[in-house]
């Protein structure tokens, strides 16, 4: 079993995928496939979610095990990448400790999002800060 929790830059090879790869994706799957999706999630859904999946050959595909919503107050936008990675590592650790492996039913709709333009990052920061003031 291989555990993935870092920034991906390419699709994992089929040889590696023969192993069981558990991945903590920084977005709700299948709605938010791609990289740096949490910026788009903040803008479109006003939240940040992390998904634990068993990877397959598709982009952010595979069995969906766990989804967790991260509260804005648990994140500092200036260190958002590191803070989300901390939550991803914590989720994988908790997933491995749990005895039950529940598979979440996926929805059919999805979009793919990739490295955001600086304007997307700034817009997500404004929404994030506005919501953090409310809480």
N, C-alpha and C positions, 0 to 999 in steps of 0.2 A: 504494500500500500504506500502510495506517495501522497504527500499533503502539499497543496499549493496555496500560496497566500501572497504572492508578490505581483509586480506589474508584468503582464505578459506582452510580448511584442510579436509573437507569431503563434500559429496553431501548432499544438503539440503533435509530434509524429505518431503515426499509427502503431509503430513498434512500442513506443512508450505508453500509448493508450491501452495496450494489452494488460498493463498493470492496472490496479484499482487506484485511480487518482481522485482524491477528495479535494475540492477547491472551494475556497471562500470568496465568492464574487461580490464586489462592492455595489450591488444593485439588486433590485427585485427581478428575478427571472421568471418567465421569458420576456417580460415587458422591457427590460433595460439590458440589452446585450451590448457588448463592446467594452471599451476602456474609459475610465474616468466618468462613468455613468452617474455617479452620485450628484454631479453638478446639474445634470438634466433632471434627475429625480427631485432635487430641491425645487427647481423651477416648475416642473409639470405636476408633481404630486405633493409638494410642500413637506417632504420627508426624506429620510435616508434609510434604506433597507439593505441588509446583507443576506445573501443566499448561499447555503451550503449545497453543493451538487457533486455527483460522481460524474466526472467529465466523460464525454465521448468525442467523436470526430467532428462534431458540429461546433460552431462558435458559441461558447457558453451554453452548450447543450448537455444533456444527460439527466439522470434522475435528480429531482429536486427533493432534498431532505428537510431542510430547516430554513425558515425566513425569520429574520429578527429586525424590528424597527429600532433604530438608534435615535435617542432623544437629542435634540439640538443642544441642550445644556451639557451633554456629555462630550461635545466636540468644540474645539477652538478652531475657527475658520482659518486662522493664520497657520495652523499646523494640521489642517483637515486630512491630508494624505496620511500622515503618521497616526493620527487619531483613529481613522477608519481602519488602517492596518492593524492597530492594537485590538480593535473590536473583532476583526476577522480572525486573528490568532486566538483570541479568547473563545470565539464561537467554535473554531475547529477543536480546541482543547475540550470544551464542554460536549461537543458532538461525540468525540472519541470516548469520553467518560460515560456517556449515557448508554444504558442497556438497550433501550428501544430505538430502532431506526425507522422513524415514520417518514413515509414518502408523501410529499405534498403534491396534490393534483395541479398541474400547470394549466394556465389559460392558453387559448390558441393564438391570441394576438401578441405581437411583439414588434419592437423597433430595435435598430442597432445604432448605438451612439459611439462616437470615437473622440479622440483628443479634442477638447473644446477650445473654441476661439477665446481669446482673452475677454471678449465681451460677454460670453456665456458664463465664464468664471465670475466676472464682476456682477452680473445679474443674479447669479445664484448666491453670491455673498450678500447682496442687499436683501434678498428674500430671507436668507438664513438669519442675518442680524435682526431684521424686523421681527421674525418669529421668536428669536431668543429673548427679545425684550418683553414679549407677551408672557413668556413662561418664567 
